[in-house]
């Protein structure tokens, strides 16, 4: 995943994309919501980057990846439970 011109995220576990929020993964949701967008009609730029916290989105991606993987572990353990 290319974060910007000088940061590329490599080695994101494929399993992290298996945790879904509706019809897309939590990581896909973050990627879609936190990308730089320019409105075609108004040319207004939506830049989610934070000048006061340059690593915000990178840290958010790390946290969402961790939560996704840990949630999948819990779900897997739940399927192993025997319900009487």
C-alpha positions in Angstrom: 0.0 0.0 0.0 1.4 3.4 -1.0 0.9 5.8 1.9 2.6 8.8 0.2 5.6 9.6 -2.0 8.1 8.3 0.6 6.2 5.7 2.7 5.0 2.4 1.4 3.4 -0.1 3.7 4.5 -3.6 2.9 3.6 -6.9 4.6 0.1 -6.1 5.7 -1.4 -9.5 6.6 -4.0 -10.6 4.0 -6.1 -11.8 6.9 -6.5 -8.3 8.2 -8.8 -7.7 5.1 -11.0 -10.6 6.2 -12.6 -8.6 9.1 -15.6 -6.9 7.4 -17.6 -3.9 8.4 -20.6 -4.4 6.2 -19.5 -5.2 2.7 -15.8 -4.1 3.0 -13.0 -4.7 5.4 -12.1 -2.2 8.2 -8.9 -1.5 6.4 -10.7 -0.9 3.1 -13.0 1.5 4.9 -10.1 3.5 6.4 -8.3 3.6 3.0 -11.4 4.9 1.3 -12.3 7.5 3.9 -8.8 8.8 4.5 -7.6 9.4 1.0 -7.0 12.8 -0.5 -10.0 13.7 -2.6 -10.7 16.7 -4.9 -14.4 17.5 -5.7 -14.8 17.6 -9.5 -17.4 20.3 -9.5 -16.0 22.7 -6.9 -12.3 21.7 -6.9 -12.5 21.7 -3.1 -9.7 19.5 -1.7 -10.5 17.1 1.1 -7.2 16.4 2.8 -7.5 14.1 5.9 -3.9 14.6 6.8 -3.3 16.4 10.1 -0.7 19.1 10.2 -0.5 18.7 14.0 -0.1 14.9 13.8 1.6 13.8 10.6 1.6 10.1 11.6 -2.1 10.0 12.5 -3.3 8.0 9.5 -0.3 5.6 9.6 -1.0 4.9 13.3 -4.7 4.5 12.6 -3.9 1.9 9.9 -1.7 0.0 12.4 -4.4 0.0 15.1 -7.1 -1.1 12.7 -4.9 -3.9 11.4 -4.3 -5.1 15.0 -8.0 -4.9 15.9 -9.0 -6.7 12.7 -6.5 -9.6 13.4 -7.4 -9.9 17.1 -11.1 -9.8 16.3 -10.7 -12.6 13.8 -8.9 -14.7 16.5 -11.8 -14.2 18.9 -14.3 -15.1 16.2 -12.3 -18.3 15.4 -12.4 -19.2 19.1 -16.1 -18.7 19.3 -16.7 -21.1 16.4 -14.9 -23.7 18.5 -17.3 -23.4 21.4 -19.8 -26.2 22.0 -23.2 -24.9 22.8 -25.6 -27.2 24.5 
